[in-house]
Amino acid sequence: MSKPISLLAPAKVNLFLHICGKRSDGLHLLDSLITFAGIYDSITIKPSPELKVSLKGPFSNKKISTKNNLVLKAAKVLAEFSNIEPKIDIVIAKEIPVASGLGGASVDAAATLKLLTIYWDLNISNKTLFDIGENLGADVPACLTGKTIRIEGVGEILKAAKELPPCWFVFVNPGSQLNTKEVFELGLDKFNSKYKNPKYPGNLNELQKMLFETQNGLLKSAIQLVPEIELIINKLRDTKNIIDARLSGSGATCFGVFPTENDAKMAAQTISIANPDWWVKAAPLLNKWDKPVIG
């Protein structure tokens, strides 16, 4: 394909994240319900004399290494598997904060794999693509599904989940980056049990019930590294009509869940005015990714 091809990669949100144990190889066993939000990185693939990654956008200069970029790794692995010389420029417009718990690297890598299967016209099975994704990172297979999904194991066990009811998020980050490995290595004083309610929320009351019955098992570790996280969650919970608030992924971004766009935007405005140095965004919950755009 000679025409550019693009895909919006939405922020990943762990509605709950239970740390259920640890394998002998050091990897932790997870139970999480993952969905997405309407804050996007944009990935565009276009012809180039050589493989390269170009960065732009408000978070393009936040200590991102193009040499170790997960998108670059994804392209190299898929090119090697398919015996293709990757003469492409992968342009990443970064709108998702880096190392923030919103899965920016994972959604970008997943979007790149999705786009390259089209760009290179690959006849590749979903299983093979998901195996490649699993080797890139624990969240990549979930992001490859492009829809609300339950994950278990170390992220490789994917279980279907029904679409969640419409609602809005408010995301808040104090301007801090957290390394996922450091958060896990800080030490967990106890493991969580799996969430056993087999019914997924069909309305906002059921969503609130699920949030009250679950948690983010990394919260305590993340607060030790970035104490402002506790303050942010409390500020979110003080806003009007909030359903609940918690840490996203390994942090440092926290999110509140709101029933309407107006509730979310009012809360975001209140927090942003009081804390002008924080990154604050309101965005809708997305149960599905958009399709790639060619040309």
C-alpha positions as CSV (number, residue, x, y, z in Angstrom):
1,M,0.0,0.0,0.0
2,S,1.3,3.4,-0.9
3,K,-1.3,5.6,0.8
4,P,-1.0,6.5,4.4
5,I,-3.2,4.7,6.9
6,S,-4.2,6.0,10.3
7,L,-5.9,4.7,13.5
8,L,-6.9,6.5,16.7
9,A,-5.6,4.6,19.7
10,P,-7.8,5.4,22.7
11,A,-6.6,5.5,26.3
12,K,-6.9,2.2,28.2
13,V,-8.8,2.3,31.5
14,N,-8.6,-0.5,34.2
15,L,-12.0,-0.2,35.8
16,F,-10.6,-2.6,38.4
17,L,-7.2,-4.3,38.7
18,H,-6.8,-7.1,41.2
19,I,-3.3,-8.6,41.8
20,C,-4.1,-12.2,42.5
21,G,-0.7,-13.8,42.9
22,K,2.8,-14.1,41.6
23,R,4.3,-16.8,39.3
24,S,7.7,-18.4,39.8
25,D,9.1,-16.2,37.0
26,G,8.2,-13.1,38.9
27,L,5.2,-12.0,36.7
28,H,2.0,-11.2,38.6
29,L,-1.4,-12.8,38.1
30,L,-4.1,-10.3,37.2
31,D,-7.8,-9.9,37.1
32,S,-9.0,-6.7,35.4
33,L,-11.8,-5.3,33.5
34,I,-10.4,-3.1,30.7
35,T,-12.3,-0.5,28.7
36,F,-11.2,2.6,26.8
37,A,-11.8,6.4,26.8
38,G,-12.1,9.1,24.2
39,I,-8.6,10.5,24.6
40,Y,-6.5,9.4,21.7
41,D,-3.0,8.9,20.4
42,S,-3.0,8.9,16.6
43,I,-0.9,6.4,14.7
44,T,-0.2,7.0,11.0
45,I,1.9,4.7,8.7
46,K,3.3,6.1,5.5
47,P,6.0,5.1,3.0
48,S,9.7,5.9,3.9
49,P,13.1,4.9,2.7
50,E,13.7,3.2,6.1
51,L,11.9,2.2,9.2
52,K,11.6,5.1,11.6
53,V,9.3,6.5,14.3
54,S,8.3,10.2,14.3
55,L,6.8,11.8,17.4
56,K,4.6,14.9,17.7
57,G,1.9,16.2,20.0
58,P,1.9,17.6,23.6
59,F,3.5,14.4,25.1
60,S,6.1,13.8,22.3
61,N,9.0,15.1,24.3
62,K,8.4,13.5,27.7
63,K,11.5,11.2,27.8
64,I,10.2,8.9,25.0
65,S,13.0,6.9,23.4
66,T,12.4,6.2,19.8
67,K,15.0,3.4,20.0
68,N,13.2,1.5,22.7
69,N,9.7,2.6,21.6
70,L,7.2,-0.3,21.8
71,V,5.7,0.8,18.5
72,L,9.1,0.3,16.8
73,K,9.5,-3.1,18.5
74,A,6.0,-4.1,17.2
75,A,6.9,-3.1,13.6
76,K,10.2,-4.9,13.7
77,V,8.7,-8.2,15.1
78,L,5.9,-8.2,12.6
79,A,8.2,-7.4,9.7
80,E,10.6,-10.2,10.7
81,F,7.8,-12.7,11.1
82,S,6.3,-11.7,7.7
83,N,9.7,-11.5,5.9
84,I,9.1,-7.9,4.9
85,E,11.5,-5.0,4.8
86,P,9.8,-2.3,6.8
87,K,10.2,0.8,4.7
88,I,7.8,2.9,6.7
89,D,7.5,6.0,8.9
90,I,5.3,5.5,11.9
91,V,4.0,8.9,13.0
92,I,2.7,9.0,16.6
93,A,0.7,12.0,17.8
94,K,0.9,11.7,21.5
95,E,-2.2,13.0,23.4
96,I,-2.0,10.4,26.2
97,P,0.4,11.2,29.0
98,V,3.5,9.0,29.1
99,A,3.9,6.4,31.9
100,S,0.6,7.5,33.3
101,G,-1.4,4.3,33.8
102,L,-3.5,4.9,30.6
103,G,-1.7,2.3,28.5
104,G,-0.4,4.7,25.9
105,A,2.5,2.5,24.8
106,S,0.3,-0.6,24.7
107,V,-2.5,1.0,22.7
108,D,0.0,2.5,20.3
109,A,1.7,-0.9,19.8
110,A,-1.7,-2.6,19.2
111,A,-2.7,0.1,16.8
112,T,0.5,-0.3,14.9
113,L,0.0,-4.1,14.6
114,K,-3.6,-3.6,13.4
115,L,-2.5,-1.0,10.8
116,L,0.5,-3.0,9.5
117,T,-1.6,-6.1,8.8
118,I,-3.6,-3.9,6.4
119,Y,-0.7,-1.8,5.1
120,W,1.3,-4.9,4.2
121,D,-1.7,-6.9,3.2
122,L,-0.8,-9.7,5.6
123,N,-2.7,-13.0,5.8
124,I,-2.1,-13.5,9.5
125,S,-4.3,-15.2,12.1
126,N,-5.6,-13.4,15.1
127,K,-3.8,-16.0,17.3
128,T,-0.5,-15.2,15.8
129,L,-1.1,-11.5,16.1
130,F,-2.1,-11.9,19.7
131,D,1.0,-14.0,20.4
132,I,3.2,-11.2,19.0
133,G,1.3,-8.8,21.2
134,E,1.7,-10.9,24.3
135,N,5.5,-10.9,23.8
136,L,5.5,-7.1,23.5
137,G,3.6,-6.4,26.8
138,A,0.9,-7.7,29.1
139,D,-1.7,-5.1,28.0
140,V,-1.2,-5.4,24.3
141,P,-3.5,-8.4,23.7
142,A,-6.4,-6.7,25.4
143,C,-5.8,-3.6,23.3
144,L,-5.7,-5.7,20.2
145,T,-9.3,-6.8,20.8
146,G,-10.3,-3.1,20.5
147,K,-13.2,-3.5,22.9
148,T,-14.2,-3.8,26.6
149,I,-12.6,-7.0,27.8
150,R,-11.8,-9.0,31.0
151,I,-8.2,-10.1,31.4
152,E,-6.7,-12.8,33.6
153,G,-3.3,-14.6,34.0
154,V,-0.5,-12.2,33.1
155,G,-2.7,-10.6,30.6
156,E,-2.9,-13.4,28.0
157,I,-6.2,-14.8,29.1
158,L,-9.0,-12.8,27.5
159,K,-12.6,-13.2,28.4
160,A,-15.5,-11.6,26.7
161,A,-17.3,-8.8,28.5
162,K,-20.6,-7.1,27.6
163,E,-20.6,-3.5,26.6
164,L,-20.7,-1.1,29.6
165,P,-23.4,1.6,30.0
166,P,-22.7,5.0,28.7
167,C,-20.8,7.3,31.1
168,W,-18.0,9.8,31.3
169,F,-14.5,9.8,32.9
170,V,-12.5,12.7,34.4
171,F,-8.8,11.9,34.3
172,V,-6.3,13.7,36.6
173,N,-2.5,13.4,36.6
174,P,-0.3,15.6,38.8
175,G,2.4,15.7,36.2
176,S,4.1,12.6,37.5
177,Q,5.3,9.5,35.6
178,L,5.3,6.0,37.2
179,N,7.2,3.0,36.0
180,T,5.0,0.0,36.2
181,K,7.8,-2.3,37.2
182,E,8.8,-0.1,40.1
183,V,5.2,0.0,41.3
184,F,5.0,-3.8,41.3
185,E,8.4,-4.2,42.8
186,L,7.7,-1.9,45.7
187,G,5.9,-4.8,47.3
188,L,2.3,-5.8,47.8
189,D,1.4,-6.6,51.4
190,K,-1.4,-8.9,50.3
191,F,-2.9,-10.2,47.1
192,N,-6.5,-9.7,45.9
193,S,-9.0,-12.4,45.2
194,K,-10.6,-12.5,41.7
195,Y,-13.9,-10.6,41.3
196,K,-16.5,-13.3,41.3
197,N,-19.7,-11.6,40.3
198,P,-20.3,-13.1,36.8
199,K,-22.7,-10.3,35.8
200,Y,-21.3,-7.2,34.0
201,P,-23.0,-3.9,34.7
202,G,-25.9,-3.1,32.5
203,N,-26.7,0.3,34.0
204,L,-25.0,2.9,36.1
205,N,-26.3,1.5,39.4
206,E,-24.8,-1.8,38.6
207,L,-21.6,-0.1,37.5
208,Q,-21.4,1.7,40.8
209,K,-22.0,-1.6,42.7
210,M,-19.1,-3.3,40.7
211,L,-16.8,-0.4,41.5
212,F,-17.6,-0.6,45.2
213,E,-16.9,-4.3,45.2
214,T,-13.5,-4.0,43.4
215,Q,-10.3,-2.0,43.7
216,N,-7.0,-1.3,42.2
217,G,-4.5,-3.5,44.0
218,L,-1.6,-1.2,43.1
219,L,-3.0,1.9,44.8
220,K,-1.0,1.6,48.0
221,S,2.3,1.1,46.2
222,A,1.5,4.0,43.8
223,I,0.7,6.3,46.7
224,Q,4.1,5.6,48.3
225,L,5.8,6.8,45.1
226,V,3.4,9.7,44.3
227,P,1.6,10.8,47.5
228,E,-0.5,13.3,45.5
229,I,-2.5,10.3,44.1
230,E,-4.4,10.1,47.4
231,L,-5.2,13.8,47.3
232,I,-6.5,13.5,43.7
233,I,-8.8,10.6,44.5
234,N,-10.2,12.6,47.4
235,K,-10.7,15.7,45.2
236,L,-12.5,13.6,42.6
237,R,-14.8,12.0,45.2
238,D,-15.7,15.5,46.5
239,T,-17.1,16.5,43.1
240,K,-20.9,16.5,42.3
241,N,-22.6,13.4,41.1
242,I,-19.5,11.2,40.9
243,I,-20.1,7.5,40.8
244,D,-16.6,6.6,42.1
245,A,-12.9,7.4,41.7
246,R,-9.7,5.3,41.6
247,L,-6.2,4.9,40.2
248,S,-5.8,3.8,36.6
249,G,-3.4,1.0,36.0
250,S,-0.1,1.5,37.8
251,G,-0.7,5.3,37.9
252,A,-0.2,8.1,38.4
253,T,-3.4,9.0,36.6
254,C,-6.6,8.7,38.6
255,F,-10.1,8.8,37.2
256,G,-13.6,9.6,38.3
257,V,-16.7,8.0,36.7
258,F,-19.7,10.3,36.0
259,P,-23.2,9.7,34.7
260,T,-23.2,12.5,32.1
261,E,-21.0,14.7,30.0
262,N,-22.1,17.8,31.8
263,D,-21.2,16.2,35.2
264,A,-17.8,15.2,34.0
265,K,-17.0,18.6,32.4
266,M,-18.1,20.5,35.4
267,A,-15.9,18.3,37.7
268,A,-13.0,18.7,35.3
269,Q,-13.4,22.5,35.3
270,T,-13.5,22.6,39.1
271,I,-10.4,20.5,39.6
272,S,-8.5,22.2,36.8
273,I,-9.2,25.7,38.2
274,A,-8.0,24.7,41.7
275,N,-5.0,22.8,40.4
276,P,-3.7,24.5,37.2
277,D,-0.5,22.5,37.0
278,W,-2.4,19.2,36.8
279,W,-3.4,17.5,33.6
280,V,-7.2,17.2,33.7
281,K,-9.4,15.8,30.9
282,A,-13.0,14.7,30.6
283,A,-13.8,12.0,28.1
284,P,-16.5,9.4,27.3
285,L,-16.2,5.7,27.9
286,L,-15.6,3.8,24.7
287,N,-16.6,0.2,24.4
288,K,-15.1,-0.2,20.9
289,W,-12.2,1.3,18.9
290,D,-12.9,3.1,15.6
291,K,-11.8,1.6,12.3
292,P,-8.6,2.6,10.5
293,V,-8.7,5.4,7.9
294,I,-6.9,5.0,4.6
295,G,-5.6,8.0,2.7
